[in-house]
Amino acid sequence: MRTELNSVENALITEAAAADYLGISIRTIQAWRVRGGGPNYVKMGKSVRYRPSDIQAWIESHLASSTSEVEARS
């Protein structure tokens, strides 16, 4: 069985693309990396990349149906 390395699921995107997808600034996603709490990322030398699957998993983990759910997580 051959692994397809060029599949969309395995694609790595830049921090700028990840921030744009999330609708936040690059500075915010950088701060999340320092403090923790943001999506998982890949560090390659000086470069930072994100897997779309990790961003989606992070989004799913932050779903809420009421403000009391969000307050309980804090």
Predicted model as a PDB file, atoms N, CA, C, CB and O in Angstrom, pLDDT in the B-factor column:
MODEL        1                                                                  
ATOM      1  N   MET A   1       0.847  -1.178   0.000  1.00 47.00           N  
ATOM      2  CA  MET A   1       0.000   0.000   0.000  1.00 47.00           C  
ATOM      3  C   MET A   1       0.889   1.237   0.000  1.00 47.00           C  
ATOM      4  CB  MET A   1      -0.961   0.001   1.220  1.00 47.00           C  
ATOM      5  O   MET A   1       1.820   1.329   0.800  1.00 47.00           O  
ATOM      6  N   ARG A   2       0.617   2.169  -0.872  1.00 51.00           N  
ATOM      7  CA  ARG A   2       1.419   3.377  -1.003  1.00 51.00           C  
ATOM      8  C   ARG A   2       0.745   4.539  -0.273  1.00 51.00           C  
ATOM      9  CB  ARG A   2       1.637   3.724  -2.492  1.00 51.00           C  
ATOM     10  O   ARG A   2      -0.461   4.750  -0.403  1.00 51.00           O  
ATOM     11  N   THR A   3       1.523   5.275   0.480  1.00 54.00           N  
ATOM     12  CA  THR A   3       1.003   6.445   1.181  1.00 54.00           C  
ATOM     13  C   THR A   3       1.090   7.642   0.253  1.00 54.00           C  
ATOM     14  CB  THR A   3       1.781   6.707   2.502  1.00 54.00           C  
ATOM     15  O   THR A   3       2.141   7.900  -0.334  1.00 54.00           O  
ATOM     16  N   GLU A   4       0.013   8.361   0.119  1.00 59.00           N  
ATOM     17  CA  GLU A   4      -0.027   9.556  -0.736  1.00 59.00           C  
ATOM     18  C   GLU A   4       0.331  10.769   0.110  1.00 59.00           C  
ATOM     19  CB  GLU A   4      -1.435   9.736  -1.401  1.00 59.00           C  
ATOM     20  O   GLU A   4      -0.487  11.246   0.897  1.00 59.00           O  
ATOM     21  N   LEU A   5       1.558  11.270  -0.054  1.00 57.00           N  
ATOM     22  CA  LEU A   5       2.023  12.394   0.747  1.00 57.00           C  
ATOM     23  C   LEU A   5       1.458  13.725   0.284  1.00 57.00           C  
ATOM     24  CB  LEU A   5       3.518  12.452   0.723  1.00 57.00           C  
ATOM     25  O   LEU A   5       1.494  14.695   1.042  1.00 57.00           O  
ATOM     26  N   ASN A   6       0.947  13.804  -0.914  1.00 58.00           N  
ATOM     27  CA  ASN A   6       0.448  15.065  -1.441  1.00 58.00           C  
ATOM     28  C   ASN A   6      -1.046  15.260  -1.227  1.00 58.00           C  
ATOM     29  CB  ASN A   6       0.754  15.155  -2.898  1.00 58.00           C  
ATOM     30  O   ASN A   6      -1.643  16.150  -1.833  1.00 58.00           O  
ATOM     31  N   SER A   7      -1.654  14.452  -0.382  1.00 64.00           N  
ATOM     32  CA  SER A   7      -3.088  14.590  -0.164  1.00 64.00           C  
ATOM     33  C   SER A   7      -3.387  15.858   0.620  1.00 64.00           C  
ATOM     34  CB  SER A   7      -3.641  13.365   0.574  1.00 64.00           C  
ATOM     35  O   SER A   7      -2.531  16.371   1.341  1.00 64.00           O  
ATOM     36  N   VAL A   8      -4.591  16.354   0.475  1.00 60.00           N  
ATOM     37  CA  VAL A   8      -5.007  17.579   1.161  1.00 60.00           C  
ATOM     38  C   VAL A   8      -4.939  17.412   2.672  1.00 60.00           C  
ATOM     39  CB  VAL A   8      -6.426  17.972   0.741  1.00 60.00           C  
ATOM     40  O   VAL A   8      -4.593  18.361   3.375  1.00 60.00           O  
ATOM     41  N   GLU A   9      -5.258  16.232   3.188  1.00 62.00           N  
ATOM     42  CA  GLU A   9      -5.232  16.019   4.634  1.00 62.00           C  
ATOM     43  C   GLU A   9      -3.840  16.187   5.211  1.00 62.00           C  
ATOM     44  CB  GLU A   9      -5.758  14.643   4.968  1.00 62.00           C  
ATOM     45  O   GLU A   9      -3.689  16.570   6.371  1.00 62.00           O  
ATOM     46  N   ASN A  10      -2.817  15.903   4.408  1.00 69.00           N  
ATOM     47  CA  ASN A  10      -1.441  15.981   4.884  1.00 69.00           C  
ATOM     48  C   ASN A  10      -0.770  17.305   4.540  1.00 69.00           C  
ATOM     49  CB  ASN A  10      -0.640  14.846   4.310  1.00 69.00           C  
ATOM     50  O   ASN A  10       0.385  17.518   4.909  1.00 69.00           O  
ATOM     51  N   ALA A  11      -1.458  18.186   3.849  1.00 86.00           N  
ATOM     52  CA  ALA A  11      -0.868  19.459   3.451  1.00 86.00           C  
ATOM     53  C   ALA A  11      -0.564  20.305   4.675  1.00 86.00           C  
ATOM     54  CB  ALA A  11      -1.801  20.215   2.497  1.00 86.00           C  
ATOM     55  O   ALA A  11      -1.324  20.303   5.644  1.00 86.00           O  
ATOM     56  N   LEU A  12       0.529  21.018   4.629  1.00 94.00           N  
ATOM     57  CA  LEU A  12       0.881  21.947   5.697  1.00 94.00           C  
ATOM     58  C   LEU A  12       0.661  23.359   5.189  1.00 94.00           C  
ATOM     59  CB  LEU A  12       2.354  21.744   6.170  1.00 94.00           C  
ATOM     60  O   LEU A  12       1.048  23.688   4.068  1.00 94.00           O  
ATOM     61  N   ILE A  13       0.042  24.192   6.008  1.00 95.00           N  
ATOM     62  CA  ILE A  13      -0.216  25.570   5.607  1.00 95.00           C  
ATOM     63  C   ILE A  13       0.552  26.528   6.515  1.00 95.00           C  
ATOM     64  CB  ILE A  13      -1.730  25.878   5.649  1.00 95.00           C  
ATOM     65  O   ILE A  13       0.902  26.179   7.642  1.00 95.00           O  
ATOM     66  N   THR A  14       0.804  27.712   6.026  1.00 96.00           N  
ATOM     67  CA  THR A  14       1.557  28.710   6.789  1.00 96.00           C  
ATOM     68  C   THR A  14       0.724  29.258   7.940  1.00 96.00           C  
ATOM     69  CB  THR A  14       2.010  29.857   5.874  1.00 96.00           C  
ATOM     70  O   THR A  14      -0.492  29.074   7.994  1.00 96.00           O  
ATOM     71  N   GLU A  15       1.415  29.943   8.867  1.00 95.00           N  
ATOM     72  CA  GLU A  15       0.684  30.561   9.971  1.00 95.00           C  
ATOM     73  C   GLU A  15      -0.235  31.661   9.451  1.00 95.00           C  
ATOM     74  CB  GLU A  15       1.661  31.130  11.015  1.00 95.00           C  
ATOM     75  O   GLU A  15      -1.306  31.890  10.014  1.00 95.00           O  
ATOM     76  N   ALA A  16       0.171  32.342   8.386  1.00 96.00           N  
ATOM     77  CA  ALA A  16      -0.681  33.384   7.802  1.00 96.00           C  
ATOM     78  C   ALA A  16      -1.961  32.771   7.248  1.00 96.00           C  
ATOM     79  CB  ALA A  16       0.073  34.147   6.688  1.00 96.00           C  
ATOM     80  O   ALA A  16      -3.045  33.321   7.440  1.00 96.00           O  
ATOM     81  N   ALA A  17      -1.843  31.641   6.565  1.00 96.00           N  
ATOM     82  CA  ALA A  17      -3.024  30.971   6.022  1.00 96.00           C  
ATOM     83  C   ALA A  17      -3.913  30.432   7.144  1.00 96.00           C  
ATOM     84  CB  ALA A  17      -2.606  29.830   5.084  1.00 96.00           C  
ATOM     85  O   ALA A  17      -5.139  30.492   7.054  1.00 96.00           O  
ATOM     86  N   ALA A  18      -3.292  29.907   8.195  1.00 97.00           N  
ATOM     87  CA  ALA A  18      -4.067  29.396   9.338  1.00 97.00           C  
ATOM     88  C   ALA A  18      -4.809  30.532  10.029  1.00 97.00           C  
ATOM     89  CB  ALA A  18      -3.144  28.675  10.348  1.00 97.00           C  
ATOM     90  O   ALA A  18      -5.986  30.395  10.364  1.00 97.00           O  
ATOM     91  N   ALA A  19      -4.129  31.647  10.241  1.00 97.00           N  
ATOM     92  CA  ALA A  19      -4.768  32.796  10.875  1.00 97.00           C  
ATOM     93  C   ALA A  19      -5.916  33.317  10.028  1.00 97.00           C  
ATOM     94  CB  ALA A  19      -3.751  33.905  11.118  1.00 97.00           C  
ATOM     95  O   ALA A  19      -6.986  33.641  10.545  1.00 97.00           O  
ATOM     96  N   ASP A  20      -5.687  33.395   8.726  1.00 96.00           N  
ATOM     97  CA  ASP A  20      -6.736  33.857   7.810  1.00 96.00           C  
ATOM     98  C   ASP A  20      -7.945  32.929   7.858  1.00 96.00           C  
ATOM     99  CB  ASP A  20      -6.195  33.945   6.372  1.00 96.00           C  
ATOM    100  O   ASP A  20      -9.084  33.395   7.892  1.00 96.00           O  
ATOM    101  N   TYR A  21      -7.707  31.633   7.860  1.00 96.00           N  
ATOM    102  CA  TYR A  21      -8.792  30.651   7.923  1.00 96.00           C  
ATOM    103  C   TYR A  21      -9.603  30.816   9.206  1.00 96.00           C  
ATOM    104  CB  TYR A  21      -8.230  29.223   7.834  1.00 96.00           C  
ATOM    105  O   TYR A  21     -10.830  30.709   9.191  1.00 96.00           O  
ATOM    106  N   LEU A  22      -8.910  31.078  10.315  1.00 96.00           N  
ATOM    107  CA  LEU A  22      -9.586  31.238  11.599  1.00 96.00           C  
ATOM    108  C   LEU A  22     -10.175  32.632  11.796  1.00 96.00           C  
ATOM    109  CB  LEU A  22      -8.626  30.940  12.717  1.00 96.00           C  
ATOM    110  O   LEU A  22     -10.945  32.859  12.729  1.00 96.00           O  
ATOM    111  N   GLY A  23      -9.811  33.567  10.911  1.00 97.00           N  
ATOM    112  CA  GLY A  23     -10.332  34.927  11.023  1.00 97.00           C  
ATOM    113  C   GLY A  23      -9.690  35.713  12.150  1.00 97.00           C  
ATOM    114  O   GLY A  23     -10.329  36.568  12.763  1.00 97.00           O  
ATOM    115  N   ILE A  24      -8.427  35.423  12.423  1.00 97.00           N  
ATOM    116  CA  ILE A  24      -7.698  36.107  13.489  1.00 97.00           C  
ATOM    117  C   ILE A  24      -6.415  36.687  12.904  1.00 97.00           C  
ATOM    118  CB  ILE A  24      -7.384  35.137  14.676  1.00 97.00           C  
ATOM    119  O   ILE A  24      -6.055  36.399  11.763  1.00 97.00           O  
ATOM    120  N   SER A  25      -5.732  37.504  13.694  1.00 97.00           N  
ATOM    121  CA  SER A  25      -4.469  38.078  13.227  1.00 97.00           C  
ATOM    122  C   SER A  25      -3.332  37.070  13.405  1.00 97.00           C  
ATOM    123  CB  SER A  25      -4.152  39.389  13.988  1.00 97.00           C  
ATOM    124  O   SER A  25      -3.429  36.127  14.190  1.00 97.00           O  
ATOM    125  N   ILE A  26      -2.269  37.294  12.664  1.00 97.00           N  
ATOM    126  CA  ILE A  26      -1.082  36.456  12.809  1.00 97.00           C  
ATOM    127  C   ILE A  26      -0.533  36.602  14.231  1.00 97.00           C  
ATOM    128  CB  ILE A  26       0.003  36.838  11.754  1.00 97.00           C  
ATOM    129  O   ILE A  26      -0.067  35.621  14.812  1.00 97.00           O  
ATOM    130  N   ARG A  27      -0.581  37.799  14.793  1.00 97.00           N  
ATOM    131  CA  ARG A  27      -0.089  38.025  16.148  1.00 97.00           C  
ATOM    132  C   ARG A  27      -0.873  37.190  17.164  1.00 97.00           C  
ATOM    133  CB  ARG A  27      -0.178  39.516  16.506  1.00 97.00           C  
ATOM    134  O   ARG A  27      -0.302  36.714  18.146  1.00 97.00           O  
ATOM    135  N   THR A  28      -2.161  37.012  16.936  1.00 97.00           N  
ATOM    136  CA  THR A  28      -2.966  36.195  17.853  1.00 97.00           C  
ATOM    137  C   THR A  28      -2.536  34.743  17.801  1.00 97.00           C  
ATOM    138  CB  THR A  28      -4.457  36.312  17.516  1.00 97.00           C  
ATOM    139  O   THR A  28      -2.366  34.114  18.846  1.00 97.00           O  
ATOM    140  N   ILE A  29      -2.358  34.200  16.612  1.00 97.00           N  
ATOM    141  CA  ILE A  29      -1.960  32.790  16.504  1.00 97.00           C  
ATOM    142  C   ILE A  29      -0.545  32.588  17.051  1.00 97.00           C  
ATOM    143  CB  ILE A  29      -2.037  32.313  15.033  1.00 97.00           C  
ATOM    144  O   ILE A  29      -0.236  31.531  17.600  1.00 97.00           O  
ATOM    145  N   GLN A  30       0.312  33.600  16.900  1.00 96.00           N  
ATOM    146  CA  GLN A  30       1.652  33.534  17.485  1.00 96.00           C  
ATOM    147  C   GLN A  30       1.570  33.548  19.009  1.00 96.00           C  
ATOM    148  CB  GLN A  30       2.521  34.706  16.985  1.00 96.00           C  
ATOM    149  O   GLN A  30       2.289  32.804  19.676  1.00 96.00           O  
ATOM    150  N   ALA A  31       0.705  34.383  19.558  1.00 97.00           N  
ATOM    151  CA  ALA A  31       0.529  34.445  21.016  1.00 97.00           C  
ATOM    152  C   ALA A  31      -0.004  33.118  21.548  1.00 97.00           C  
ATOM    153  CB  ALA A  31      -0.431  35.595  21.401  1.00 97.00           C  
ATOM    154  O   ALA A  31       0.409  32.671  22.618  1.00 97.00           O  
ATOM    155  N   TRP A  32      -0.906  32.492  20.821  1.00 96.00           N  
ATOM    156  CA  TRP A  32      -1.420  31.189  21.241  1.00 96.00           C  
ATOM    157  C   TRP A  32      -0.302  30.161  21.311  1.00 96.00           C  
ATOM    158  CB  TRP A  32      -2.514  30.711  20.287  1.00 96.00           C  
ATOM    159  O   TRP A  32      -0.290  29.318  22.207  1.00 96.00           O  
ATOM    160  N   ARG A  33       0.641  30.224  20.370  1.00 95.00           N  
ATOM    161  CA  ARG A  33       1.756  29.277  20.408  1.00 95.00           C  
ATOM    162  C   ARG A  33       2.603  29.492  21.658  1.00 95.00           C  
ATOM    163  CB  ARG A  33       2.626  29.417  19.146  1.00 95.00           C  
ATOM    164  O   ARG A  33       3.083  28.525  22.251  1.00 95.00           O  
ATOM    165  N   VAL A  34       2.789  30.720  22.058  1.00 95.00           N  
ATOM    166  CA  VAL A  34       3.587  31.032  23.248  1.00 95.00           C  
ATOM    167  C   VAL A  34       2.852  30.608  24.517  1.00 95.00           C  
ATOM    168  CB  VAL A  34       3.914  32.539  23.302  1.00 95.00           C  
ATOM    169  O   VAL A  34       3.429  29.952  25.384  1.00 95.00           O  
ATOM    170  N   ARG A  35       1.582  30.983  24.623  1.00 95.00           N  
ATOM    171  CA  ARG A  35       0.791  30.713  25.832  1.00 95.00           C  
ATOM    172  C   ARG A  35       0.181  29.321  25.848  1.00 95.00           C  
ATOM    173  CB  ARG A  35      -0.307  31.734  25.965  1.00 95.00           C  
ATOM    174  O   ARG A  35      -0.139  28.789  26.911  1.00 95.00           O  
ATOM    175  N   GLY A  36       0.023  28.739  24.680  1.00 92.00           N  
ATOM    176  CA  GLY A  36      -0.719  27.492  24.564  1.00 92.00           C  
ATOM    177  C   GLY A  36      -2.178  27.812  24.315  1.00 92.00           C  
ATOM    178  O   GLY A  36      -2.596  28.962  24.449  1.00 92.00           O  
ATOM    179  N   GLY A  37      -2.941  26.821  23.960  1.00 90.00           N  
ATOM    180  CA  GLY A  37      -4.367  27.013  23.765  1.00 90.00           C  
ATOM    181  C   GLY A  37      -4.794  27.086  22.319  1.00 90.00           C  
ATOM    182  O   GLY A  37      -5.990  27.012  22.035  1.00 90.00           O  
ATOM    183  N   GLY A  38      -3.870  27.228  21.400  1.00 95.00           N  
ATOM    184  CA  GLY A  38      -4.219  27.264  19.986  1.00 95.00           C  
ATOM    185  C   GLY A  38      -4.113  25.887  19.366  1.00 95.00           C  
ATOM    186  O   GLY A  38      -3.859  24.901  20.059  1.00 95.00           O  
ATOM    187  N   PRO A  39      -4.307  25.822  18.064  1.00 97.00           N  
ATOM    188  CA  PRO A  39      -4.190  24.532  17.371  1.00 97.00           C  
ATOM    189  C   PRO A  39      -2.754  23.994  17.441  1.00 97.00           C  
ATOM    190  CB  PRO A  39      -4.630  24.674  15.898  1.00 97.00           C  
ATOM    191  O   PRO A  39      -1.802  24.765  17.568  1.00 97.00           O  
ATOM    192  N   ASN A  40      -2.610  22.687  17.357  1.00 96.00           N  
ATOM    193  CA  ASN A  40      -1.288  22.079  17.268  1.00 96.00           C  
ATOM    194  C   ASN A  40      -0.604  22.578  16.008  1.00 96.00           C  
ATOM    195  CB  ASN A  40      -1.377  20.530  17.272  1.00 96.00           C  
ATOM    196  O   ASN A  40      -1.263  22.902  15.020  1.00 96.00           O  
ATOM    197  N   TYR A  41       0.713  22.636  16.047  1.00 96.00           N  
ATOM    198  CA  TYR A  41       1.476  23.121  14.902  1.00 96.00           C  
ATOM    199  C   TYR A  41       2.732  22.284  14.716  1.00 96.00           C  
ATOM    200  CB  TYR A  41       1.841  24.604  15.079  1.00 96.00           C  
ATOM    201  O   TYR A  41       3.096  21.480  15.574  1.00 96.00           O  
ATOM    202  N   VAL A  42       3.384  22.488  13.584  1.00 96.00           N  
ATOM    203  CA  VAL A  42       4.613  21.790  13.249  1.00 96.00           C  
ATOM    204  C   VAL A  42       5.712  22.832  13.142  1.00 96.00           C  
ATOM    205  CB  VAL A  42       4.470  20.967  11.923  1.00 96.00           C  
ATOM    206  O   VAL A  42       5.557  23.826  12.432  1.00 96.00           O  
ATOM    207  N   LYS A  43       6.812  22.618  13.835  1.00 95.00           N  
ATOM    208  CA  LYS A  43       7.948  23.529  13.784  1.00 95.00           C  
ATOM    209  C   LYS A  43       9.040  22.859  12.952  1.00 95.00           C  
ATOM    210  CB  LYS A  43       8.465  23.892  15.228  1.00 95.00           C  
ATOM    211  O   LYS A  43       9.499  21.765  13.281  1.00 95.00           O  
ATOM    212  N   MET A  44       9.450  23.523  11.875  1.00 92.00           N  
ATOM    213  CA  MET A  44      10.501  23.000  10.994  1.00 92.00           C  
ATOM    214  C   MET A  44      11.568  24.081  10.862  1.00 92.00           C  
ATOM    215  CB  MET A  44       9.926  22.585   9.578  1.00 92.00           C  
ATOM    216  O   MET A  44      11.442  24.994  10.047  1.00 92.00           O  
ATOM    217  N   GLY A  45      12.612  23.970  11.665  1.00 94.00           N  
ATOM    218  CA  GLY A  45      13.612  25.031  11.688  1.00 94.00           C  
ATOM    219  C   GLY A  45      12.963  26.293  12.224  1.00 94.00           C  
ATOM    220  O   GLY A  45      12.421  26.299  13.329  1.00 94.00           O  
ATOM    221  N   LYS A  46      13.018  27.370  11.437  1.00 94.00           N  
ATOM    222  CA  LYS A  46      12.377  28.619  11.846  1.00 94.00           C  
ATOM    223  C   LYS A  46      10.932  28.720  11.353  1.00 94.00           C  
ATOM    224  CB  LYS A  46      13.177  29.803  11.330  1.00 94.00           C  
ATOM    225  O   LYS A  46      10.201  29.636  11.730  1.00 94.00           O  
ATOM    226  N   SER A  47      10.536  27.787  10.521  1.00 95.00           N  
ATOM    227  CA  SER A  47       9.192  27.823   9.933  1.00 95.00           C  
ATOM    228  C   SER A  47       8.167  27.153  10.843  1.00 95.00           C  
ATOM    229  CB  SER A  47       9.195  27.142   8.562  1.00 95.00           C  
ATOM    230  O   SER A  47       8.461  26.171  11.525  1.00 95.00           O  
ATOM    231  N   VAL A  48       6.970  27.702  10.835  1.00 96.00           N  
ATOM    232  CA  VAL A  48       5.832  27.125  11.563  1.00 96.00           C  
ATOM    233  C   VAL A  48       4.760  26.806  10.536  1.00 96.00           C  
ATOM    234  CB  VAL A  48       5.285  28.106  12.682  1.00 96.00           C  
ATOM    235  O   VAL A  48       4.433  27.636   9.687  1.00 96.00           O  
ATOM    236  N   ARG A  49       4.222  25.615  10.615  1.00 97.00           N  
ATOM    237  CA  ARG A  49       3.160  25.197   9.704  1.00 97.00           C  
ATOM    238  C   ARG A  49       2.057  24.530  10.501  1.00 97.00           C  
ATOM    239  CB  ARG A  49       3.701  24.243   8.611  1.00 97.00           C  
ATOM    240  O   ARG A  49       2.276  24.040  11.609  1.00 97.00           O  
ATOM    241  N   TYR A  50       0.877  24.518   9.921  1.00 97.00           N  
ATOM    242  CA  TYR A  50      -0.300  23.906  10.542  1.00 97.00           C  
ATOM    243  C   TYR A  50      -0.897  22.879   9.600  1.00 97.00           C  
ATOM    244  CB  TYR A  50      -1.354  24.976  10.910  1.00 97.00           C  
ATOM    245  O   TYR A  50      -0.912  23.075   8.385  1.00 97.00           O  
ATOM    246  N   ARG A  51      -1.387  21.785  10.159  1.00 95.00           N  
ATOM    247  CA  ARG A  51      -2.151  20.816   9.371  1.00 95.00           C  
ATOM    248  C   ARG A  51      -3.615  21.225   9.440  1.00 95.00           C  
ATOM    249  CB  ARG A  51      -1.943  19.342   9.896  1.00 95.00           C  
ATOM    250  O   ARG A  51      -4.134  21.483  10.526  1.00 95.00           O  
ATOM    251  N   PRO A  52      -4.279  21.287   8.308  1.00 94.00           N  
ATOM    252  CA  PRO A  52      -5.706  21.620   8.331  1.00 94.00           C  
ATOM    253  C   PRO A  52      -6.506  20.725   9.277  1.00 94.00           C  
ATOM    254  CB  PRO A  52      -6.280  21.518   6.931  1.00 94.00           C  
ATOM    255  O   PRO A  52      -7.456  21.191   9.905  1.00 94.00           O  
ATOM    256  N   SER A  53      -6.141  19.459   9.389  1.00 93.00           N  
ATOM    257  CA  SER A  53      -6.865  18.553  10.290  1.00 93.00           C  
ATOM    258  C   SER A  53      -6.705  18.979  11.750  1.00 93.00           C  
ATOM    259  CB  SER A  53      -6.369  17.107  10.108  1.00 93.00           C  
ATOM    260  O   SER A  53      -7.637  18.822  12.539  1.00 93.00           O  
ATOM    261  N   ASP A  54      -5.542  19.514  12.121  1.00 95.00           N  
ATOM    262  CA  ASP A  54      -5.345  19.994  13.491  1.00 95.00           C  
ATOM    263  C   ASP A  54      -6.153  21.258  13.759  1.00 95.00           C  
ATOM    264  CB  ASP A  54      -3.863  20.259  13.755  1.00 95.00           C  
ATOM    265  O   ASP A  54      -6.686  21.440  14.854  1.00 95.00           O  
ATOM    266  N   ILE A  55      -6.243  22.125  12.762  1.00 96.00           N  
ATOM    267  CA  ILE A  55      -7.055  23.338  12.918  1.00 96.00           C  
ATOM    268  C   ILE A  55      -8.520  22.956  13.083  1.00 96.00           C  
ATOM    269  CB  ILE A  55      -6.876  24.287  11.701  1.00 96.00           C  
ATOM    270  O   ILE A  55      -9.216  23.500  13.940  1.00 96.00           O  
ATOM    271  N   GLN A  56      -8.984  22.022  12.263  1.00 95.00           N  
ATOM    272  CA  GLN A  56     -10.378  21.593  12.349  1.00 95.00           C  
ATOM    273  C   GLN A  56     -10.667  20.924  13.684  1.00 95.00           C  
ATOM    274  CB  GLN A  56     -10.713  20.642  11.204  1.00 95.00           C  
ATOM    275  O   GLN A  56     -11.728  21.140  14.269  1.00 95.00           O  
ATOM    276  N   ALA A  57      -9.738  20.117  14.169  1.00 95.00           N  
ATOM    277  CA  ALA A  57      -9.915  19.463  15.471  1.00 95.00           C  
ATOM    278  C   ALA A  57      -9.976  20.502  16.586  1.00 95.00           C  
ATOM    279  CB  ALA A  57      -8.770  18.461  15.738  1.00 95.00           C  
ATOM    280  O   ALA A  57     -10.766  20.364  17.521  1.00 95.00           O  
ATOM    281  N   TRP A  58      -9.148  21.541  16.495  1.00 96.00           N  
ATOM    282  CA  TRP A  58      -9.162  22.609  17.496  1.00 96.00           C  
ATOM    283  C   TRP A  58     -10.499  23.347  17.474  1.00 96.00           C  
ATOM    284  CB  TRP A  58      -8.002  23.597  17.250  1.00 96.00           C  
ATOM    285  O   TRP A  58     -11.063  23.658  18.523  1.00 96.00           O  
ATOM    286  N   ILE A  59     -11.000  23.624  16.268  1.00 96.00           N  
ATOM    287  CA  ILE A  59     -12.308  24.275  16.138  1.00 96.00           C  
ATOM    288  C   ILE A  59     -13.386  23.407  16.781  1.00 96.00           C  
ATOM    289  CB  ILE A  59     -12.646  24.543  14.646  1.00 96.00           C  
ATOM    290  O   ILE A  59     -14.206  23.902  17.554  1.00 96.00           O  
ATOM    291  N   GLU A  60     -13.383  22.130  16.464  1.00 95.00           N  
ATOM    292  CA  GLU A  60     -14.383  21.206  17.016  1.00 95.00           C  
ATOM    293  C   GLU A  60     -14.314  21.165  18.543  1.00 95.00           C  
ATOM    294  CB  GLU A  60     -14.181  19.791  16.443  1.00 95.00           C  
ATOM    295  O   GLU A  60     -15.346  21.053  19.205  1.00 95.00           O  
ATOM    296  N   SER A  61     -13.116  21.254  19.100  1.00 93.00           N  
ATOM    297  CA  SER A  61     -12.976  21.202  20.555  1.00 93.00           C  
ATOM    298  C   SER A  61     -13.447  22.482  21.239  1.00 93.00           C  
ATOM    299  CB  SER A  61     -11.536  20.935  20.922  1.00 93.00           C  
ATOM    300  O   SER A  61     -13.582  22.519  22.462  1.00 93.00           O  
ATOM    301  N   HIS A  62     -13.698  23.532  20.455  1.00 91.00           N  
ATOM    302  CA  HIS A  62     -14.159  24.799  21.022  1.00 91.00           C  
ATOM    303  C   HIS A  62     -15.619  25.116  20.696  1.00 91.00           C  
ATOM    304  CB  HIS A  62     -13.286  25.918  20.527  1.00 91.00           C  
ATOM    305  O   HIS A  62     -16.074  26.242  20.897  1.00 91.00           O  
ATOM    306  N   LEU A  63     -16.342  24.130  20.198  1.00 91.00           N  
ATOM    307  CA  LEU A  63     -17.769  24.332  19.947  1.00 91.00           C  
ATOM    308  C   LEU A  63     -18.512  24.496  21.269  1.00 91.00           C  
ATOM    309  CB  LEU A  63     -18.357  23.151  19.138  1.00 91.00           C  
ATOM    310  O   LEU A  63     -18.207  23.817  22.250  1.00 91.00           O  
ATOM    311  N   ALA A  64     -19.470  25.385  21.288  1.00 89.00           N  
ATOM    312  CA  ALA A  64     -20.292  25.602  22.481  1.00 89.00           C  
ATOM    313  C   ALA A  64     -21.703  25.969  22.042  1.00 89.00           C  
ATOM    314  CB  ALA A  64     -19.686  26.718  23.393  1.00 89.00           C  
ATOM    315  O   ALA A  64     -21.901  26.546  20.972  1.00 89.00           O  
ATOM    316  N   SER A  65     -22.673  25.632  22.871  1.00 87.00           N  
ATOM    317  CA  SER A  65     -24.054  25.983  22.556  1.00 87.00           C  
ATOM    318  C   SER A  65     -24.608  27.034  23.514  1.00 87.00           C  
ATOM    319  CB  SER A  65     -24.927  24.742  22.591  1.00 87.00           C  
ATOM    320  O   SER A  65     -25.725  27.519  23.333  1.00 87.00           O  
ATOM    321  N   SER A  66     -23.822  27.384  24.538  1.00 85.00           N  
ATOM    322  CA  SER A  66     -24.244  28.443  25.454  1.00 85.00           C  
ATOM    323  C   SER A  66     -23.013  29.085  26.079  1.00 85.00           C  
ATOM    324  CB  SER A  66     -25.192  27.885  26.554  1.00 85.00           C  
ATOM    325  O   SER A  66     -21.934  28.494  26.106  1.00 85.00           O  
ATOM    326  N   THR A  67     -23.188  30.296  26.577  1.00 83.00           N  
ATOM    327  CA  THR A  67     -22.056  30.990  27.200  1.00 83.00           C  
ATOM    328  C   THR A  67     -21.617  30.316  28.487  1.00 83.00           C  
ATOM    329  CB  THR A  67     -22.415  32.437  27.480  1.00 83.00           C  
ATOM    330  O   THR A  67     -20.453  30.437  28.871  1.00 83.00           O  
ATOM    331  N   SER A  68     -22.516  29.608  29.167  1.00 79.00           N  
ATOM    332  CA  SER A  68     -22.125  28.935  30.408  1.00 79.00           C  
ATOM    333  C   SER A  68     -21.132  27.814  30.143  1.00 79.00           C  
ATOM    334  CB  SER A  68     -23.354  28.380  31.122  1.00 79.00           C  
ATOM    335  O   SER A  68     -20.307  27.510  31.004  1.00 79.00           O  
ATOM    336  N   GLU A  69     -21.195  27.189  28.960  1.00 65.00           N  
ATOM    337  CA  GLU A  69     -20.222  26.161  28.611  1.00 65.00           C  
ATOM    338  C   GLU A  69     -18.835  26.780  28.456  1.00 65.00           C  
ATOM    339  CB  GLU A  69     -20.638  25.437  27.315  1.00 65.00           C  
ATOM    340  O   GLU A  69     -17.845  26.201  28.904  1.00 65.00           O  
ATOM    341  N   VAL A  70     -18.760  27.927  27.838  1.00 64.00           N  
ATOM    342  CA  VAL A  70     -17.480  28.601  27.628  1.00 64.00           C  
ATOM    343  C   VAL A  70     -16.903  29.054  28.962  1.00 64.00           C  
ATOM    344  CB  VAL A  70     -17.645  29.805  26.676  1.00 64.00           C  
ATOM    345  O   VAL A  70     -15.703  28.904  29.195  1.00 64.00           O  
ATOM    346  N   GLU A  71     -17.735  29.603  29.840  1.00 64.00           N  
ATOM    347  CA  GLU A  71     -17.285  30.062  31.148  1.00 64.00           C  
ATOM    348  C   GLU A  71     -16.777  28.896  31.998  1.00 64.00           C  
ATOM    349  CB  GLU A  71     -18.421  30.788  31.872  1.00 64.00           C  
ATOM    350  O   GLU A  71     -15.846  29.064  32.787  1.00 64.00           O  
ATOM    351  N   ALA A  72     -17.375  27.729  31.843  1.00 63.00           N  
ATOM    352  CA  ALA A  72     -16.965  26.563  32.622  1.00 63.00           C  
ATOM    353  C   ALA A  72     -15.579  26.071  32.209  1.00 63.00           C  
ATOM    354  CB  ALA A  72     -17.985  25.439  32.464  1.00 63.00           C  
ATOM    355  O   ALA A  72     -14.860  25.485  33.019  1.00 63.00           O  
ATOM    356  N   ARG A  73     -15.199  26.309  30.941  1.00 61.00           N  
ATOM    357  CA  ARG A  73     -13.890  25.905  30.450  1.00 61.00           C  
ATOM    358  C   ARG A  73     -12.767  26.817  30.934  1.00 61.00           C  
ATOM    359  CB  ARG A  73     -13.901  25.873  28.950  1.00 61.00           C  
ATOM    360  O   ARG A  73     -11.611  26.398  31.009  1.00 61.00           O  
ATOM    361  N   SER A  74     -13.102  28.043  31.257  1.00 57.00           N  
ATOM    362  CA  SER A  74     -12.071  29.034  31.622  1.00 57.00           C  
ATOM    363  C   SER A  74     -11.449  28.770  32.949  1.00 57.00           C  
ATOM    364  CB  SER A  74     -12.644  30.404  31.628  1.00 57.00           C  
ATOM    365  O   SER A  74     -10.573  29.519  33.380  1.00 57.00           O  
TER     366      SER A  74                                                      
ENDMDL                                                                          
END                                                                             
